[in-house]
Amino acid sequence: MDAVKKIEPFEGKRFPLRMTEVKSCFHLVRPHWHEHLEFIQVTEGDVQIHIDNRTFVTSAPAIVFINSCKIHSMQSLHGTSSTIRGMIFDMSLLAGSFENSESQHLYSRFLHSAPIHEPFLPSHLLWSELRFHFEAAYREYLAQDIGCELIIKSSLYQMMIPLLRSFQQEQCLSKDLSKHFAQYKRLKPALEHIESSYAQKIYTDTLGSLVNMSPFHFTRFFKKVTSVTPMNYINRYRVDMAKRLLIQHDLTITQIAERTGFCNVNYFDKVFKEMNGFTPLELRKQFIDG
């Protein structure tokens, strides 16, 4: 079973959001990835959730948040019927709503760090808030009354802001967000070069020259801002790109290693397993078999 990038019908539309309900005794969400964000509410049954290399088993009621570019799938357990509701939306729906650059940077960092959250259960501090606003949005989406888009967007804010604040606290950004934003902005040309050239050889002196630093000072500054070395950051980005290709049958592991900038398949396998706990082949089998 192939899983590829999913193209949503709302892409390019004025209000890029869609809500769905799926009921099944087997596959609820087949393996895929997309650049959008998603909340999934489990309303009935027991389900198994795959997000990248992590697997969760949960029972209704539960809410799952899936960040951008994560390979994910979901299926019912025990051959019994399960029901889920999904809210999938483009990240641009929120990006223009933050009034200051620090908030915009926090949102961007949240998306790019792409944390994987365990399912939110009734025992979680955010449960009541997430459930209330998800269900309010779902009712409005079904009714399609005048002003429903505003209410849905308001509900979405009420769900995302607690996640962003929690992320802010975890990253200890509250006191030095402005300083970190300025540092991150200085690195932006180098980060953009990594994103556009990850399939090719990338040299530290090239990255340093893009931000007017020597290779030595660039490496120190880069690690201070991102908490990892430039090479670790590059390899992480390459591994993330490789995940998207691994769930397709038409490319071999060797071809994927070459397309994502790894010098040979053995090094690719080594780096991938160190970062994920799984080999590339194991990840591919997980989504094909799941």
Backbone as CSV, one residue per row, in Angstrom:
resi,resn,N_x,N_y,N_z,CA_x,CA_y,CA_z,C_x,C_y,C_z
1,MET,0.850,-1.197,0.000,0.000,0.000,0.000,0.879,1.237,0.000
2,ASP,0.693,2.087,-1.027,1.496,3.302,-1.121,0.899,4.409,-0.260
3,ALA,1.774,5.272,0.205,1.327,6.473,0.910,2.166,7.626,0.420
4,VAL,1.526,8.651,-0.079,2.250,9.771,-0.671,1.728,11.078,-0.080
5,LYS,2.272,12.164,-0.582,1.793,13.470,-0.150,0.339,13.635,-0.553
6,LYS,-0.498,14.033,0.396,-1.923,14.205,0.149,-2.207,15.658,-0.228
7,ILE,-2.931,15.832,-1.317,-3.327,17.156,-1.767,-4.762,17.401,-1.313
8,GLU,-4.954,18.418,-0.500,-6.279,18.724,0.014,-7.057,19.589,-0.984
9,PRO,-8.382,19.379,-1.080,-9.182,20.177,-2.021,-9.232,21.662,-1.677
10,PHE,-8.891,22.027,-0.417,-8.947,23.444,-0.045,-7.689,24.218,-0.411
11,GLU,-6.663,23.551,-0.952,-5.408,24.237,-1.237,-5.631,25.338,-2.272
12,GLY,-5.149,26.532,-1.925,-5.318,27.683,-2.782,-6.639,28.410,-2.589
13,LYS,-7.491,27.886,-1.696,-8.788,28.515,-1.448,-8.682,29.582,-0.353
14,ARG,-9.731,30.400,-0.251,-9.739,31.513,0.703,-9.746,31.028,2.151
15,PHE,-10.446,29.919,2.414,-10.542,29.392,3.784,-10.034,27.953,3.780
16,PRO,-8.717,27.770,3.947,-8.104,26.440,3.780,-8.283,25.547,5.010
17,LEU,-9.474,25.025,5.188,-9.785,24.144,6.325,-10.873,23.180,5.892
18,ARG,-10.773,21.959,6.397,-11.772,20.937,6.085,-11.987,20.072,7.318
19,MET,-13.248,19.655,7.554,-13.540,18.752,8.664,-14.258,17.523,8.115
20,THR,-13.960,16.368,8.698,-14.487,15.110,8.191,-14.895,14.203,9.343
21,GLU,-15.641,13.165,9.023,-15.930,12.088,9.974,-15.758,10.768,9.249
22,VAL,-15.035,9.833,9.879,-14.780,8.523,9.282,-15.143,7.447,10.301
23,LYS,-15.847,6.424,9.853,-16.207,5.285,10.698,-15.790,4.019,9.978
24,SER,-15.049,3.134,10.668,-14.545,1.932,10.012,-14.161,0.884,11.048
25,CYS,-14.156,-0.367,10.606,-13.663,-1.463,11.440,-12.190,-1.745,11.158
26,PHE,-11.603,-1.041,10.186,-10.203,-1.300,9.835,-9.464,0.021,9.645
27,HIS,-9.155,0.412,8.417,-8.400,1.642,8.172,-9.281,2.868,8.369
28,LEU,-8.823,3.772,9.217,-9.486,5.058,9.402,-8.758,6.153,8.628
29,VAL,-7.432,6.129,8.711,-6.578,7.069,7.974,-5.449,6.260,7.366
30,ARG,-5.391,6.195,6.065,-4.313,5.443,5.414,-3.024,6.265,5.422
31,PRO,-1.859,5.609,5.390,-0.578,6.322,5.515,-0.414,7.429,4.475
32,HIS,-0.125,8.635,4.958,0.106,9.770,4.070,0.788,10.875,4.869
33,TRP,1.177,11.926,4.178,1.704,13.119,4.839,1.229,14.338,4.050
34,HIS,1.233,15.457,4.704,0.877,16.712,4.052,1.525,17.856,4.814
35,GLU,1.533,19.019,4.236,2.166,20.182,4.851,1.227,20.920,5.802
36,HIS,0.013,20.410,5.951,-0.978,21.070,6.786,-0.893,20.568,8.229
37,LEU,-1.684,21.177,9.093,-1.805,20.753,10.480,-3.145,20.051,10.652
38,GLU,-3.244,19.243,11.708,-4.463,18.449,11.839,-4.754,18.100,13.295
39,PHE,-6.020,18.221,13.664,-6.538,17.667,14.911,-7.468,16.511,14.551
40,ILE,-7.330,15.393,15.267,-8.228,14.259,15.080,-8.852,13.915,16.419
41,GLN,-10.179,13.860,16.447,-10.895,13.487,17.664,-11.399,12.052,17.515
42,VAL,-11.006,11.192,18.457,-11.494,9.817,18.495,-12.783,9.821,19.313
43,THR,-13.901,9.534,18.664,-15.195,9.618,19.347,-15.782,8.257,19.693
44,GLU,-15.239,7.188,19.097,-15.769,5.848,19.360,-14.696,4.803,19.094
45,GLY,-14.558,3.834,19.997,-13.717,2.674,19.750,-12.278,2.811,20.230
46,ASP,-11.498,1.779,19.889,-10.081,1.708,20.211,-9.295,1.812,18.913
47,VAL,-8.238,2.641,18.907,-7.500,2.885,17.672,-5.991,2.809,17.911
48,GLN,-5.296,2.496,16.841,-3.828,2.534,16.834,-3.397,3.647,15.895
49,ILE,-2.488,4.488,16.383,-2.056,5.667,15.639,-0.560,5.561,15.361
50,HIS,-0.167,5.739,14.115,1.245,5.815,13.737,1.555,7.260,13.341
51,ILE,2.569,7.851,13.967,3.058,9.172,13.563,4.573,9.064,13.445
52,ASP,5.071,9.129,12.218,6.489,8.877,11.943,6.894,7.531,12.552
53,ASN,7.844,7.537,13.477,8.320,6.266,14.024,7.682,5.930,15.367
54,ARG,6.627,6.642,15.742,5.985,6.395,17.030,4.592,5.814,16.837
55,THR,4.214,4.940,17.770,2.915,4.289,17.717,2.196,4.492,19.041
56,PHE,0.927,4.892,18.957,0.106,5.067,20.146,-1.148,4.215,20.016
57,VAL,-1.596,3.670,21.126,-2.885,2.991,21.190,-3.746,3.763,22.176
58,THR,-4.945,4.145,21.751,-5.799,4.938,22.629,-7.253,4.565,22.399
59,SER,-8.085,4.938,23.341,-9.519,4.679,23.263,-10.270,6.006,23.308
60,ALA,-11.466,5.997,22.772,-12.312,7.185,22.839,-12.713,7.441,24.297
61,PRO,-12.774,8.724,24.692,-12.528,9.921,23.886,-11.053,10.333,23.934
62,ALA,-10.557,10.852,22.840,-9.172,11.333,22.771,-9.064,12.320,21.620
63,ILE,-8.061,13.189,21.695,-7.770,14.138,20.624,-6.282,14.047,20.298
64,VAL,-5.973,13.981,19.025,-4.593,13.868,18.561,-4.258,15.093,17.727
65,PHE,-3.085,15.683,17.980,-2.593,16.776,17.142,-1.461,16.238,16.277
66,ILE,-1.532,16.508,14.968,-0.506,16.047,14.036,0.110,17.254,13.361
67,ASN,1.400,17.433,13.570,2.098,18.590,13.035,2.403,18.411,11.551
68,SER,2.913,19.457,10.961,3.196,19.486,9.537,4.216,18.423,9.125
69,CYS,3.974,17.818,7.969,4.923,16.909,7.308,5.203,15.630,8.090
70,LYS,4.296,15.210,8.932,4.442,13.959,9.651,3.702,12.841,8.916
71,ILE,4.387,11.731,8.681,3.726,10.576,8.087,2.813,9.973,9.153
72,HIS,1.541,9.800,8.839,0.629,9.295,9.855,-0.443,8.403,9.247
73,SER,-0.945,7.503,10.100,-2.038,6.622,9.733,-2.763,6.227,11.008
74,MET,-3.972,5.689,10.843,-4.775,5.312,12.009,-5.697,4.173,11.618
75,GLN,-5.828,3.208,12.505,-6.708,2.089,12.217,-7.421,1.615,13.476
76,SER,-8.584,0.987,13.280,-9.342,0.424,14.392,-8.649,-0.832,14.906
77,LEU,-8.884,-1.139,16.162,-8.334,-2.342,16.775,-9.447,-3.358,17.032
78,HIS,-9.042,-4.630,17.107,-9.921,-5.736,17.519,-11.047,-5.999,16.524
79,GLY,-10.975,-5.401,15.317,-12.011,-5.637,14.333,-13.343,-4.999,14.653
80,THR,-13.364,-4.096,15.610,-14.598,-3.416,15.985,-14.627,-2.018,15.380
81,SER,-15.815,-1.451,15.282,-15.987,-0.156,14.639,-15.440,0.976,15.504
82,SER,-14.745,1.908,14.854,-14.250,3.122,15.506,-14.652,4.323,14.658
83,THR,-14.784,5.464,15.313,-15.171,6.692,14.612,-14.215,7.818,14.992
84,ILE,-13.779,8.552,13.999,-12.927,9.716,14.245,-13.475,10.911,13.483
85,ARG,-13.183,12.088,13.997,-13.479,13.342,13.305,-12.170,14.089,13.100
86,GLY,-11.985,14.650,11.945,-10.744,15.340,11.643,-10.948,16.799,11.327
87,MET,-9.999,17.615,11.751,-9.936,19.030,11.373,-8.555,19.256,10.777
88,ILE,-8.492,19.446,9.471,-7.219,19.663,8.804,-7.221,21.069,8.218
89,PHE,-6.118,21.791,8.431,-6.092,23.190,8.015,-4.679,23.590,7.621
90,ASP,-4.600,24.541,6.713,-3.301,25.025,6.270,-2.696,25.939,7.329
91,MET,-1.387,25.845,7.520,-0.705,26.643,8.539,-0.834,28.146,8.267
92,SER,-1.077,28.516,7.021,-1.223,29.929,6.681,-2.467,30.547,7.304
93,LEU,-3.412,29.706,7.708,-4.642,30.201,8.306,-4.379,30.959,9.599
94,LEU,-3.275,30.598,10.281,-2.906,31.260,11.529,-1.710,32.180,11.386
95,ALA,-0.874,31.935,10.389,0.412,32.630,10.298,0.269,34.142,10.273
96,GLY,-0.758,34.662,9.600,-0.907,36.110,9.477,-1.646,36.750,10.631
97,SER,-1.950,35.971,11.671,-2.778,36.481,12.758,-1.975,36.991,13.946
98,PHE,-0.676,36.743,13.953,0.143,37.177,15.076,0.619,38.605,14.843
99,GLU,0.472,39.435,15.860,0.719,40.860,15.702,2.192,41.232,15.758
100,ASN,3.015,40.427,16.432,4.428,40.792,16.529,5.304,39.677,16.001
101,SER,6.521,40.056,15.655,7.442,39.114,15.020,7.845,37.989,15.957
102,GLU,7.880,38.259,17.281,8.254,37.212,18.224,7.236,36.082,18.219
103,SER,5.943,36.435,18.186,4.905,35.413,18.133,4.964,34.649,16.819
104,GLN,5.221,35.369,15.726,5.355,34.705,14.438,6.517,33.730,14.451
105,HIS,7.625,34.143,15.091,8.796,33.276,15.169,8.499,32.037,16.014
106,LEU,7.783,32.219,17.120,7.440,31.087,17.974,6.585,30.087,17.208
107,TYR,5.612,30.587,16.449,4.753,29.718,15.642,5.583,28.977,14.593
108,SER,6.488,29.688,13.943,7.353,29.066,12.935,8.245,28.005,13.561
109,ARG,8.789,28.311,14.733,9.667,27.347,15.391,8.889,26.113,15.834
110,PHE,7.670,26.313,16.297,6.806,25.197,16.678,6.575,24.272,15.488
111,LEU,6.300,24.860,14.321,6.048,24.063,13.127,7.287,23.311,12.682
112,HIS,8.434,23.982,12.705,9.650,23.358,12.195,10.230,22.339,13.170
113,SER,9.989,22.509,14.464,10.461,21.492,15.411,9.551,20.273,15.359
114,ALA,8.301,20.517,14.917,7.338,19.440,14.679,7.278,18.427,15.810
115,PRO,6.994,18.843,17.035,6.905,17.877,18.127,5.760,16.893,17.919
116,ILE,5.953,15.671,18.357,4.902,14.657,18.305,4.287,14.549,19.688
117,HIS,3.016,14.887,19.800,2.318,14.842,21.073,1.630,13.495,21.245
118,GLU,1.622,12.985,22.458,0.779,11.843,22.755,-0.675,12.291,22.699
119,PRO,-1.605,11.363,22.493,-3.021,11.758,22.448,-3.446,12.484,23.723
120,PHE,-4.252,13.517,23.557,-4.805,14.237,24.701,-6.019,13.468,25.212
121,LEU,-6.006,13.110,26.489,-7.068,12.329,27.116,-7.807,13.196,28.134
122,PRO,-8.961,12.734,28.631,-9.708,13.535,29.613,-8.924,13.924,30.851
123,SER,-7.864,13.197,31.175,-7.050,13.522,32.345,-6.077,14.670,32.096
124,HIS,-5.896,15.066,30.833,-4.939,16.118,30.496,-5.511,17.489,30.820
125,LEU,-4.644,18.416,31.231,-5.086,19.761,31.613,-5.760,20.509,30.468
126,LEU,-5.364,20.207,29.248,-5.927,20.923,28.097,-7.152,20.233,27.504
127,TRP,-7.532,19.086,28.041,-8.578,18.276,27.422,-9.888,19.041,27.234
128,SER,-10.412,19.614,28.308,-11.724,20.270,28.241,-11.742,21.383,27.209
129,GLU,-10.662,22.159,27.182,-10.577,23.273,26.238,-10.521,22.778,24.799
130,LEU,-9.682,21.772,24.553,-9.553,21.240,23.200,-10.854,20.615,22.724
131,ARG,-11.487,19.813,23.574,-12.726,19.147,23.170,-13.842,20.160,22.902
132,PHE,-13.983,21.129,23.798,-15.061,22.117,23.654,-14.953,22.858,22.326
133,HIS,-13.757,23.336,22.005,-13.596,24.149,20.801,-13.598,23.294,19.532
134,PHE,-13.115,22.054,19.620,-13.191,21.166,18.458,-14.649,20.894,18.113
135,GLU,-15.437,20.564,19.109,-16.840,20.245,18.863,-17.626,21.469,18.402
136,ALA,-17.275,22.650,18.924,-17.927,23.875,18.467,-17.627,24.117,16.990
137,ALA,-16.380,23.907,16.604,-16.001,24.087,15.195,-16.709,23.072,14.306
138,TYR,-16.814,21.842,14.782,-17.453,20.791,13.978,-18.935,21.099,13.743
139,ARG,-19.616,21.575,14.777,-21.031,21.937,14.627,-21.197,23.061,13.593
140,GLU,-20.320,24.062,13.683,-20.403,25.178,12.739,-20.098,24.726,11.314
141,TYR,-19.140,23.820,11.176,-18.761,23.328,9.848,-19.922,22.586,9.195
142,LEU,-20.663,21.825,9.989,-21.802,21.093,9.451,-22.957,22.034,9.105
143,ALA,-23.197,23.023,9.972,-24.338,23.913,9.776,-24.132,24.883,8.621
144,GLN,-22.905,25.363,8.446,-22.584,26.310,7.369,-23.484,27.543,7.392
145,ASP,-23.754,28.052,8.608,-24.530,29.278,8.737,-23.649,30.499,8.478
146,ILE,-24.282,31.652,8.353,-23.536,32.891,8.152,-22.563,33.106,9.315
147,GLY,-21.330,33.427,8.988,-20.312,33.676,10.008,-19.645,32.434,10.551
148,CYS,-19.952,31.271,9.972,-19.374,30.030,10.516,-17.855,30.012,10.417
149,GLU,-17.315,30.612,9.356,-15.857,30.596,9.197,-15.172,31.362,10.321
150,LEU,-15.780,32.464,10.754,-15.202,33.226,11.860,-15.218,32.434,13.154
151,ILE,-16.323,31.742,13.407,-16.422,30.957,14.634,-15.448,29.776,14.589
152,ILE,-15.333,29.125,13.432,-14.395,28.011,13.295,-12.966,28.495,13.520
153,LYS,-12.631,29.635,12.929,-11.284,30.180,13.086,-11.025,30.560,14.541
154,SER,-12.039,31.123,15.213,-11.904,31.452,16.631,-11.664,30.189,17.457
155,SER,-12.393,29.118,17.168,-12.208,27.849,17.875,-10.801,27.308,17.633
156,LEU,-10.331,27.473,16.407,-8.985,27.001,16.078,-7.923,27.751,16.875
157,TYR,-8.083,29.074,17.004,-7.169,29.845,17.839,-7.161,29.301,19.277
158,GLN,-8.365,29.037,19.780,-8.492,28.587,21.169,-7.855,27.216,21.389
159,MET,-7.677,26.453,20.323,-7.018,25.148,20.425,-5.508,25.259,20.260
160,MET,-5.081,26.140,19.349,-3.652,26.220,19.040,-2.858,27.027,20.063
161,ILE,-3.437,28.088,20.606,-2.688,28.939,21.524,-2.194,28.172,22.752
162,PRO,-3.014,27.328,23.407,-2.474,26.550,24.536,-1.300,25.652,24.139
163,LEU,-1.322,25.100,22.925,-0.197,24.281,22.472,1.054,25.131,22.290
164,LEU,0.890,26.327,21.722,2.031,27.215,21.523,2.608,27.688,22.853
165,ARG,1.746,28.007,23.806,2.230,28.455,25.117,2.940,27.331,25.851
166,SER,2.419,26.128,25.720,3.081,24.978,26.336,4.445,24.748,25.705
167,PHE,4.505,24.896,24.381,5.779,24.754,23.673,6.757,25.836,24.109
168,GLN,6.257,27.049,24.280,7.099,28.162,24.725,7.710,27.863,26.092
169,GLN,6.918,27.344,27.005,7.406,27.019,28.342,8.421,25.887,28.307
170,GLU,8.153,24.891,27.478,9.087,23.763,27.367,10.437,24.201,26.818
171,GLN,10.418,25.148,25.905,11.650,25.613,25.283,12.318,26.747,26.059
172,CYS,11.676,27.170,27.159,12.223,28.257,27.999,12.481,29.507,27.174
173,LEU,11.516,29.875,26.352,11.713,31.007,25.445,11.133,32.317,25.975
174,SER,10.381,32.264,27.058,9.621,33.437,27.468,10.493,34.651,27.787
175,LYS,11.698,34.432,28.328,12.530,35.557,28.747,13.416,36.100,27.635
176,ASP,13.786,35.245,26.722,14.746,35.696,25.707,14.248,35.458,24.288
177,LEU,12.921,35.497,24.090,12.385,35.240,22.769,12.850,36.285,21.755
178,SER,12.868,37.561,22.154,13.284,38.615,21.227,14.745,38.440,20.805
179,LYS,15.593,38.121,21.769,17.009,37.905,21.466,17.189,36.710,20.550
180,HIS,16.469,35.639,20.859,16.595,34.431,20.044,16.072,34.671,18.635
181,PHE,15.016,35.456,18.526,14.467,35.762,17.212,15.494,36.494,16.353
182,ALA,16.200,37.450,16.942,17.216,38.198,16.198,18.343,37.270,15.746
183,GLN,18.745,36.351,16.618,19.796,35.397,16.253,19.327,34.467,15.141
184,TYR,18.093,33.988,15.275,17.537,33.087,14.268,17.430,33.794,12.912
185,LYS,17.049,35.065,12.944,16.914,35.831,11.710,18.256,35.953,10.999
186,ARG,19.324,36.082,11.789,20.647,36.185,11.171,21.035,34.873,10.479
187,LEU,20.565,33.758,11.017,20.889,32.457,10.433,20.015,32.107,9.231
188,LYS,18.967,32.859,9.014,17.968,32.483,8.017,18.540,32.199,6.630
189,PRO,19.491,33.005,6.097,20.041,32.666,4.770,20.699,31.287,4.730
190,ALA,21.382,30.915,5.814,22.017,29.603,5.861,20.971,28.493,5.937
191,LEU,19.929,28.711,6.733,18.869,27.708,6.854,18.133,27.524,5.527
192,GLU,17.906,28.610,4.822,17.234,28.524,3.525,18.099,27.783,2.512
193,HIS,19.419,27.982,2.607,20.324,27.264,1.702,20.276,25.766,1.979
194,ILE,20.223,25.384,3.250,20.129,23.965,3.601,18.845,23.369,3.025
195,GLU,17.732,24.079,3.152,16.447,23.574,2.681,16.395,23.435,1.162
196,SER,17.103,24.300,0.451,17.064,24.256,-1.014,18.142,23.355,-1.611
197,SER,19.189,23.041,-0.822,20.340,22.314,-1.378,20.671,21.045,-0.611
198,TYR,19.730,20.523,0.174,20.027,19.375,1.030,20.434,18.141,0.235
199,ALA,20.027,18.041,-1.038,20.367,16.871,-1.838,21.802,16.911,-2.361
200,GLN,22.467,18.042,-2.174,23.836,18.205,-2.644,24.791,18.313,-1.462
201,LYS,26.075,18.359,-1.740,27.059,18.566,-0.683,26.928,19.990,-0.162
202,ILE,26.953,20.127,1.153,26.845,21.444,1.779,28.063,21.657,2.657
203,TYR,28.763,22.747,2.446,30.008,23.002,3.174,29.800,24.108,4.201
204,THR,30.479,23.946,5.336,30.350,24.921,6.418,30.823,26.305,5.992
205,ASP,31.878,26.366,5.190,32.368,27.685,4.775,31.362,28.397,3.866
206,THR,30.608,27.624,3.072,29.556,28.221,2.249,28.453,28.808,3.122
207,LEU,28.033,28.038,4.126,26.987,28.518,5.031,27.464,29.749,5.795
208,GLY,28.717,29.701,6.246,29.263,30.843,6.978,29.323,32.099,6.139
209,SER,29.685,31.944,4.884,29.786,33.113,4.010,28.431,33.768,3.775
210,LEU,27.364,32.983,3.846,26.020,33.528,3.636,25.599,34.459,4.766
211,VAL,26.217,34.289,5.937,25.881,35.145,7.089,27.092,35.950,7.543
212,ASN,28.115,36.025,6.670,29.316,36.823,6.929,30.051,36.388,8.196
213,MET,30.266,35.079,8.328,31.018,34.538,9.455,32.056,33.555,8.943
214,SER,33.128,33.419,9.694,34.110,32.390,9.389,33.496,31.037,9.728
215,PRO,33.987,29.935,9.146,33.447,28.609,9.469,33.454,28.318,10.971
216,PHE,34.524,28.723,11.662,34.619,28.464,13.103,33.541,29.204,13.876
217,HIS,33.410,30.529,13.625,32.411,31.314,14.343,30.988,30.929,13.936
218,PHE,30.813,30.565,12.671,29.492,30.140,12.233,29.058,28.881,12.970
219,THR,29.945,27.913,13.079,29.613,26.651,13.756,29.223,26.899,15.206
220,ARG,29.978,27.760,15.901,29.664,28.072,17.299,28.326,28.789,17.414
221,PHE,28.118,29.764,16.547,26.880,30.545,16.596,25.676,29.663,16.245
222,PHE,25.825,28.818,15.250,24.743,27.941,14.814,24.316,27.010,15.950
223,LYS,25.293,26.428,16.647,24.967,25.515,17.741,24.322,26.261,18.905
224,LYS,24.752,27.490,19.137,24.158,28.295,20.212,22.678,28.560,19.943
225,VAL,22.347,28.827,18.689,20.970,29.190,18.345,20.082,27.961,18.207
226,THR,20.578,26.907,17.571,19.741,25.742,17.266,19.941,24.575,18.222
227,SER,20.984,24.641,19.050,21.332,23.571,20.008,21.932,22.345,19.342
228,VAL,22.176,22.391,18.038,22.836,21.284,17.339,23.885,21.855,16.399
229,THR,24.803,21.019,15.978,25.817,21.465,15.029,25.195,21.597,13.644
230,PRO,25.844,22.343,12.741,25.309,22.438,11.381,25.118,21.075,10.720
231,MET,26.069,20.160,10.919,25.955,18.846,10.292,24.774,18.062,10.851
232,ASN,24.564,18.139,12.162,23.408,17.457,12.744,22.101,18.031,12.204
233,TYR,22.059,19.348,12.062,20.857,19.998,11.531,20.607,19.556,10.083
234,ILE,21.669,19.540,9.285,21.558,19.125,7.885,21.078,17.684,7.791
235,ASN,21.670,16.804,8.593,21.269,15.398,8.561,19.831,15.216,9.009
236,ARG,19.404,15.981,10.016,18.010,15.888,10.458,17.059,16.315,9.341
237,TYR,17.420,17.379,8.643,16.563,17.833,7.543,16.529,16.780,6.430
238,ARG,17.680,16.201,6.120,17.736,15.165,5.094,16.915,13.939,5.489
239,VAL,16.995,13.555,6.745,16.220,12.409,7.225,14.725,12.695,7.125
240,ASP,14.313,13.905,7.473,12.898,14.265,7.358,12.425,14.193,5.912
241,MET,13.271,14.640,4.983,12.913,14.548,3.568,12.864,13.082,3.117
242,ALA,13.760,12.265,3.657,13.803,10.848,3.281,12.544,10.118,3.736
243,LYS,12.001,10.506,4.886,10.790,9.847,5.398,9.654,9.937,4.388
244,ARG,9.561,11.057,3.699,8.473,11.247,2.749,8.609,10.312,1.546
245,LEU,9.861,9.983,1.210,10.095,9.104,0.069,10.007,7.633,0.438
246,LEU,10.242,7.320,1.712,10.294,5.924,2.133,8.950,5.223,2.073
247,ILE,7.872,5.970,2.103,6.569,5.331,2.084,6.060,5.116,0.660
248,GLN,6.953,5.289,-0.312,6.619,5.011,-1.699,7.405,3.784,-2.169
249,HIS,6.795,3.008,-3.067,7.433,1.782,-3.556,8.394,2.021,-4.715
250,ASP,8.277,3.151,-5.386,8.983,3.311,-6.655,10.442,3.714,-6.513
251,LEU,10.925,3.918,-5.291,12.331,4.250,-5.067,12.957,3.260,-4.105
252,THR,14.166,2.825,-4.415,14.883,1.938,-3.502,15.503,2.758,-2.372
253,ILE,15.946,2.063,-1.319,16.602,2.741,-0.199,17.852,3.466,-0.687
254,THR,18.588,2.844,-1.597,19.797,3.462,-2.143,19.463,4.739,-2.906
255,GLN,18.417,4.703,-3.714,18.009,5.891,-4.473,17.574,7.023,-3.537
256,ILE,16.893,6.663,-2.455,16.456,7.673,-1.496,17.663,8.302,-0.809
257,ALA,18.646,7.487,-0.445,19.866,8.012,0.170,20.540,9.016,-0.751
258,GLU,20.607,8.692,-2.039,21.247,9.588,-3.005,20.448,10.874,-3.184
259,ARG,19.144,10.773,-3.219,18.298,11.946,-3.452,18.251,12.889,-2.259
260,THR,18.612,12.395,-1.099,18.569,13.249,0.092,19.963,13.648,0.577
261,GLY,20.978,13.441,-0.257,22.289,14.002,0.032,23.239,13.164,0.861
262,PHE,22.890,11.900,1.114,23.801,11.040,1.874,24.813,10.401,0.924
263,CYS,26.037,10.290,1.410,27.122,9.853,0.532,26.988,8.385,0.147
264,ASN,26.426,7.554,1.016,26.188,6.153,0.676,25.069,5.604,1.555
265,VAL,24.538,4.465,1.152,23.368,3.925,1.819,23.673,3.460,3.242
266,ASN,24.903,3.019,3.503,25.259,2.572,4.849,25.264,3.743,5.832
267,TYR,25.798,4.870,5.391,25.804,6.063,6.244,24.376,6.562,6.468
268,PHE,23.583,6.520,5.417,22.172,6.906,5.525,21.460,6.038,6.565
269,ASP,21.674,4.738,6.483,21.042,3.802,7.410,21.477,4.082,8.847
270,LYS,22.759,4.363,9.036,23.311,4.624,10.358,22.720,5.901,10.967
271,VAL,22.740,6.981,10.188,22.229,8.265,10.687,20.731,8.180,10.959
272,PHE,20.000,7.546,10.063,18.550,7.433,10.208,18.191,6.690,11.492
273,LYS,18.878,5.586,11.750,18.564,4.803,12.949,18.953,5.542,14.215
274,GLU,20.080,6.266,14.193,20.500,7.032,15.368,19.460,8.097,15.725
275,MET,18.837,8.692,14.715,17.889,9.772,14.964,16.486,9.288,15.288
276,ASN,16.137,8.083,14.816,14.752,7.642,14.945,14.564,6.359,15.746
277,GLY,15.626,5.577,15.902,15.472,4.297,16.577,15.012,3.187,15.656
278,PHE,14.770,3.519,14.367,14.359,2.571,13.348,15.269,2.745,12.135
279,THR,15.448,1.679,11.379,16.146,1.809,10.106,15.157,2.319,9.060
280,PRO,15.651,2.825,7.936,14.735,3.239,6.868,13.818,2.109,6.411
281,LEU,14.357,0.906,6.299,13.548,-0.231,5.865,12.459,-0.554,6.877
282,GLU,12.772,-0.467,8.159,11.771,-0.740,9.195,10.637,0.269,9.154
283,LEU,10.966,1.537,8.897,9.917,2.550,8.787,9.029,2.274,7.582
284,ARG,9.643,1.911,6.474,8.863,1.613,5.269,7.924,0.440,5.512
285,LYS,8.419,-0.616,6.137,7.585,-1.791,6.404,6.439,-1.450,7.355
286,GLN,6.698,-0.579,8.325,5.677,-0.210,9.304,4.460,0.404,8.617
287,PHE,4.697,1.274,7.634,3.589,1.954,6.985,2.964,1.104,5.888
288,ILE,3.752,0.222,5.285,3.187,-0.675,4.272,2.309,-1.731,4.939
289,ASP,2.802,-2.302,6.047,2.049,-3.331,6.745,0.877,-2.754,7.513
290,GLY,1.058,-1.469,8.002,-0.014,-0.856,8.775,-1.173,-0.434,7.941
